């Protein structure tokens, strides 16, 4: 184990001194933050899109309109005007982002308020001006000379409250299930956190694939194996790249979590420190160990990364199989597809994280069975990878075929 740790430290130091790795380490969170700020930059041009609105107020409701504009936070520059409808043609031709509203007794009675706009006008103005119908409707109602009770009834809103058949039956039987989570993010955040860890360390684990192949290409494998056994070298690589993956996760979270906390009015940090997060992270780590064993074994069978065959390329796609099942798993996390995929080693880590994030009540029996299957698979693939790595790391000149790999496993 001591030699494995030495190999792990060597891999960590070698990669941390690699400019490409260091640049990639910080480039990913910077890109995420960049895209996050990009939307704000595009949406920050509010002053240039301000709409100037002139109101010919013959109903003495300009103050009510001003309150409505402030209430709905409309980007309007509101003014009163004495211009008539026949006098605004030149104004409309010579201005941009300008509108004229004419509030007359006749218009209020007909229920159609004339609004004239320039050719160049904010795209959302048509929907924004409809928000002023509330104050004008109240004015029309007040002119009907109704009692206070009649006015209160007419002014009150009518709301449709939807209840599904399932909820209705639960209410009638008095067995409606209480919702323990105050916010959807409370169960989503731990799942996203575990998913980020799984993705980051698996992507980093793919570097094992390249590392073993590169050492063969540079013909330094014999030198390394003169000091350690093939098993110690393989285990050291798995441990080393696991630590590198965690470093990537930490750097990513240092940048992303504060940014998310400023954009989302939720206690993101509190949602992370829950027992469920530990289990989800444990599943993510098991997923890494499984794929790392496969990558290090197959990487040792390749003479050069640039000459990888179809077989090796298909192996690289194994961690992404769970993404293919994302739609059926999330739409029905208790369905047959989700359950079966939870027991298949290659899809189990990703599917389990997605299922447990979507479910309100966790099926503990299924979780325990899936974890046992995953642990057994890891031990099996570690053993098989050790046999492949022992022979393949010293094989030069060509990529190993599936038949040759099968012979090494059986030996």
C-alpha positions in Angstrom: 0.0 0.0 0.0 2.9 2.3 0.7 4.2 2.0 -2.9 0.6 2.6 -4.2 0.5 5.9 -2.2 3.9 6.9 -3.6 2.5 6.3 -7.1 -0.6 8.3 -6.2 1.6 11.2 -5.0 3.7 11.1 -8.1 0.6 11.2 -10.3 -0.8 14.2 -8.4 2.4 16.2 -8.5 3.0 15.4 -12.1 -0.5 16.6 -13.1 -0.5 19.7 -10.8 2.7 20.8 -12.6 1.1 20.2 -16.0 0.0 23.6 -17.4 -2.9 22.0 -19.4 -4.3 20.5 -16.3 -4.0 23.7 -14.2 -5.6 25.8 -17.0 -8.4 23.3 -17.3 -8.8 23.3 -13.5 -9.7 26.9 -13.4 -11.1 27.3 -17.0 -14.2 25.2 -16.3 -15.6 27.3 -13.4 -14.6 30.5 -15.1 -16.6 29.5 -18.2 -19.6 28.6 -16.0 -19.4 32.0 -14.3 -18.9 33.7 -17.6 -22.1 32.2 -19.1 -23.9 33.1 -15.8 -22.8 36.7 -16.1 -23.4 36.8 -19.9 -27.2 36.8 -19.4 -26.9 39.7 -16.9 -24.8 41.6 -19.4 -27.4 41.2 -22.2 -30.1 42.1 -19.8 -28.4 45.1 -18.3 -29.1 47.4 -21.3 -32.3 48.6 -19.6 -31.7 52.3 -19.9 -31.4 52.2 -23.7 -34.7 50.3 -24.0 -36.7 52.6 -21.8 -40.0 53.5 -23.4 -41.3 57.1 -23.3 -45.1 57.1 -22.8 -47.2 60.3 -23.1 -50.7 60.2 -21.7 -53.5 62.6 -22.7 -55.4 62.3 -19.5 -59.0 63.6 -19.7 -60.1 61.3 -16.9 -57.8 62.6 -14.1 -56.3 59.1 -13.5 -52.6 59.9 -14.2 -51.7 59.4 -10.6 -53.3 55.9 -10.6 -51.4 55.0 -13.8 -48.1 56.2 -12.2 -48.8 53.9 -9.2 -49.5 51.0 -11.6 -46.3 51.6 -13.5 -44.3 51.6 -10.3 -46.1 48.5 -8.9 -45.4 46.4 -12.0 -41.8 47.9 -12.3 -42.4 48.9 -16.0 -39.4 50.6 -17.7 -41.5 53.6 -18.7 -40.8 57.3 -18.7 -44.3 58.5 -18.1 -45.4 62.1 -19.0 -48.7 64.0 -19.5 -49.4 65.7 -22.9 -52.0 68.0 -24.3 -51.5 66.8 -27.9 -54.5 65.5 -29.6 -54.7 62.4 -31.8 -54.4 64.5 -34.9 -51.2 66.2 -33.7 -48.9 63.3 -33.1 -48.1 62.1 -36.6 -44.9 64.0 -36.8 -43.9 63.0 -33.3 -44.3 59.3 -34.1 -42.2 59.7 -37.2 -39.3 61.5 -35.6 -39.0 59.5 -32.3 -38.2 55.9 -31.2 -39.5 53.9 -28.3 -42.4 56.3 -27.8 -46.1 55.8 -27.2 -49.1 58.0 -26.8 -52.2 56.9 -24.8 -55.5 58.8 -25.0 -57.8 58.5 -22.0 -61.1 60.1 -22.9 -64.6 59.5 -21.6 -65.7 58.1 -24.9 -62.8 55.6 -25.0 -63.6 54.5 -21.4 -67.2 54.0 -22.3 -66.4 52.0 -25.4 -63.7 50.0 -23.5 -61.1 50.6 -26.3 -58.2 52.9 -25.3 -56.3 54.3 -28.3 -52.5 53.7 -28.1 -50.2 55.0 -30.8 -46.5 53.8 -31.0 -43.5 54.6 -33.1 -42.2 51.9 -35.5 -39.3 51.3 -33.2 -40.8 50.2 -29.8 -39.8 47.8 -27.1 -41.1 44.3 -28.1 -42.9 43.8 -24.7 -44.7 47.1 -24.7 -48.0 45.6 -26.1 -48.3 43.2 -23.2 -47.1 45.8 -20.7 -49.8 48.3 -21.6 -52.5 45.7 -20.9 -51.5 45.9 -17.2 -53.1 49.3 -17.0 -56.6 47.9 -17.5 -56.9 47.3 -13.8 -57.0 50.9 -12.7 -59.3 51.8 -15.6 -61.7 49.0 -14.9 -61.9 50.2 -11.3 -62.8 53.7 -12.6 -65.6 52.3 -14.8 -67.0 50.4 -11.8 -66.9 53.4 -9.6 -69.0 55.3 -12.1 -71.9 52.7 -11.7 -72.9 54.1 -8.3 -72.8 50.7 -6.6 -73.0 50.0 -2.9 -69.8 49.1 -1.0 -70.8 45.5 -0.8 -71.5 45.3 -4.5 -68.3 47.1 -5.3 -66.3 44.6 -3.1 -67.8 41.6 -4.9 -67.2 43.0 -8.4 -63.7 44.0 -7.6 -62.7 40.7 -6.0 -60.8 38.2 -8.2 -62.0 34.8 -9.1 -59.4 32.1 -8.8 -59.5 28.5 -10.0 -57.9 26.1 -7.5 -57.0 22.8 -9.1 -57.1 19.5 -7.1 -56.1 16.2 -8.7 -58.1 13.1 -8.1 -55.3 11.5 -6.1 -55.2 14.5 -3.8 -59.0 14.6 -3.5 -59.1 11.0 -2.4 -56.3 11.6 0.1 -58.1 14.6 1.6 -61.3 12.7 1.9 -59.7 9.7 3.7 -57.6 12.0 5.9 -54.4 10.4 4.8 -52.9 13.1 2.7 -49.1 12.7 2.7 -47.4 15.7 4.3 -44.6 17.3 2.4 -41.5 17.6 4.4 -39.6 19.8 2.1 -40.3 23.5 2.0 -38.5 24.0 -1.3 -37.8 21.8 -4.3 -34.1 22.8 -4.1 -33.9 21.1 -0.7 -33.7 17.7 -2.3 -32.3 18.9 -5.7 -29.1 20.4 -4.3 -27.7 17.2 -2.7 -28.4 15.3 -6.0 -26.7 18.0 -8.1 -23.8 18.1 -5.7 -23.3 14.3 -6.0 -23.8 14.5 -9.8 -21.1 17.1 -10.1 -18.7 14.9 -8.0 -19.5 11.8 -10.1 -19.0 13.7 -13.4 -15.8 15.5 -12.3 -14.0 12.5 -10.9 -15.1 10.2 -13.7 -13.9 12.7 -16.3 -10.6 13.0 -14.4 -10.5 9.2 -14.2 -10.5 9.1 -18.0 -7.0 10.6 -17.7 -5.9 7.2 -16.3 -6.7 5.8 -19.7 -4.3 8.3 -21.3 -1.7 8.0 -18.5 -1.2 4.2 -18.9 -1.1 4.6 -22.7 1.3 7.5 -22.6 3.7 5.6 -20.3 3.7 2.7 -22.7 4.4 5.0 -25.7 7.2 6.7 -23.8 8.5 3.3 -22.8 8.9 4.2 -19.2 6.6 1.5 -17.9 9.5 -0.9 -17.4 11.4 1.6 -15.3 8.3 2.2 -13.1 7.7 -1.5 -12.7 11.2 -2.1 -11.6 10.3 -0.4 -8.3 6.6 -1.3 -7.9 4.4 -4.2 -8.8 1.8 -3.9 -11.6 -1.0 -4.0 -8.9 0.6 -1.3 -6.9 1.0 0.9 -10.0 -2.6 0.4 -11.0 -4.0 1.1 -7.4 -1.7 4.2 -7.2 -3.1 5.6 -10.4 -6.7 5.0 -9.3 -6.0 6.8 -5.9 -4.0 9.6 -7.5 -6.6 10.5 -10.1 -9.4 10.2 -7.5 -7.6 13.0 -5.5 -7.2 15.0 -8.7 -10.9 14.7 -9.3 -11.7 15.9 -5.8 -9.4 18.9 -6.3 -11.4 19.8 -9.5 -14.7 19.5 -7.5 -13.4 21.7 -4.7 -12.2 24.4 -7.1 -15.5 24.2 -9.0 -17.6 24.6 -5.9 -15.4 27.5 -4.6 -16.4 29.4 -7.7 -19.9 28.2 -8.3 -21.5 27.9 -4.9 -21.1 31.6 -3.9 -22.3 32.6 -7.3 -25.4 30.4 -7.0 -26.0 31.7 -3.5 -26.1 35.3 -4.8 -28.5 34.4 -7.6 -30.8 32.1 -5.7 -32.6 33.3 -2.6 -32.3 29.9 -0.9 -30.0 28.6 1.8 -27.9 26.5 -0.6 -25.2 25.6 2.0 -27.8 24.4 4.5 -29.3 22.1 1.8 -25.9 20.5 1.3 -25.3 19.5 5.0 -27.9 16.8 5.2 -27.4 13.0 5.7 -28.8 12.3 2.2 -25.7 14.1 0.7 -23.3 11.6 2.3 -25.1 8.6 0.7 -25.3 10.3 -2.7 -21.6 11.2 -2.6 -20.8 7.6 -1.5 -22.6 6.3 -4.6 -20.6 8.8 -6.8 -17.3 7.5 -5.3 -18.3 3.9 -6.0 -19.1 4.9 -9.6 -15.6 6.4 -9.9 -13.9 3.2 -8.5 -15.8 1.1 -11.0 -15.0 3.1 -14.1 -11.4 3.8 -12.9 -10.7 0.1 -12.8 -12.1 -0.4 -16.3 -10.2 2.6 -17.7 -6.8 1.7 -16.2 -7.1 -1.9 -17.4 -8.2 -1.0 -21.0 -5.7 1.9 -21.1 -2.9 -0.6 -20.6 -3.9 -2.5 -23.7 -3.4 0.5 -26.0 -0.2 1.2 -27.8 -1.2 4.9 -28.4 -4.2 7.1 -27.7 -4.3 8.2 -31.3 -4.7 4.6 -32.5 -7.5 3.5 -30.1 -9.8 1.0 -31.7 -13.6 0.8 -31.7 -13.5 -1.5 -28.6 -11.5 0.9 -26.5 -13.7 3.8 -27.7 -16.9 2.0 -26.7 -15.4 1.4 -23.2 -14.9 5.2 -22.8 -18.6 5.7 -23.3 -19.7 3.5 -20.4 -20.0 6.3 -17.8 -22.4 8.2 -20.0 -24.9 5.3 -20.4 -27.0 6.7 -17.5 -27.6 9.9 -19.4 -29.3 7.9 -22.1 -31.8 6.8 -19.5 -32.3 10.3 -18.0 -35.8 10.9 -19.5 -37.5 7.6 -18.5 -35.8 7.6 -15.0 -36.8 11.2 -14.2 -40.3 10.8 -15.6 -40.9 7.7 -13.6 -38.2 7.1 -10.9 -40.1 4.1 -9.6 -40.7 2.5 -13.0 -39.2 -0.7 -14.4 -36.5 1.0 -16.4 -35.2 3.0 -13.4 -35.3 -0.1 -11.1 -33.5 -2.4 -13.6 -30.9 0.3 -14.4 -30.2 0.7 -10.7 -28.9 -2.9 -10.6 -26.7 -2.7 -13.8 -23.2 -1.7 -12.7 -22.5 0.6 -15.6 -25.7 2.7 -15.1 -26.2 2.2 -11.4 -24.3 5.3 -10.0 -25.9 7.8 -12.3 -29.4 6.3 -12.2 -29.3 6.0 -8.4 -28.4 9.6 -8.0 -31.2 10.7 -10.4 -33.8 8.4 -8.8 -33.0 9.5 -5.2 -33.1 13.1 -6.2 -36.5 12.7 -7.8 -38.1 10.5 -5.2 -39.8 11.8 -2.0 -39.4 8.5 -0.2 -36.3 6.4 -0.8 -36.7 2.7 -1.4 -34.0 1.5 1.0 -34.2 -2.2 0.1 -33.5 -1.3 -3.6 -30.8 1.1 -2.6 -29.0 -1.5 -0.4 -29.3 -4.2 -3.2 -27.9 -1.8 -5.8 -25.0 -0.7 -3.6 -24.1 -4.4 -2.8 -24.2 -5.2 -6.6 -22.0 -2.1 -7.2 -19.5 -3.1 -4.6 -19.2 -6.7 -5.8 -18.8 -5.4 -9.4 -16.0 -3.0 -8.3 -14.1 -5.9 -6.6 -14.6 -8.1 -9.7 -13.5 -5.4 -12.2 -10.5 -4.5 -10.0 -9.4 -8.1 -10.1 -9.9 -8.4 -13.8 -8.3 -5.0 -14.5 -5.3 -6.1 -12.5 -4.8 -9.2 -14.8 -5.2 -7.0 -17.9 -2.9 -4.3 -16.6 -0.2 -6.8 -15.6 0.2 -8.0 -19.2 -1.0 -5.1 -21.2 1.3 -2.5 -19.7 4.3 -4.2 -21.1 2.8 -4.9 -24.5 4.1 -2.7 -27.3 3.4 -2.2 -31.0 -0.3 -2.7 -31.3 -3.6 -2.4 -29.4 -4.8 -5.6 -27.8 -7.9 -7.3 -29.3 -10.9 -8.4 -27.3 -9.8 -12.0 -27.8 -6.3 -11.3 -26.4 -7.8 -9.5 -23.4 -10.1 -12.5 -22.7 -7.0 -14.8 -22.7 -5.3 -12.5 -20.1 -8.4 -12.6 -17.9 -8.6 -16.4 -18.1 -4.9 -16.9 -17.4 
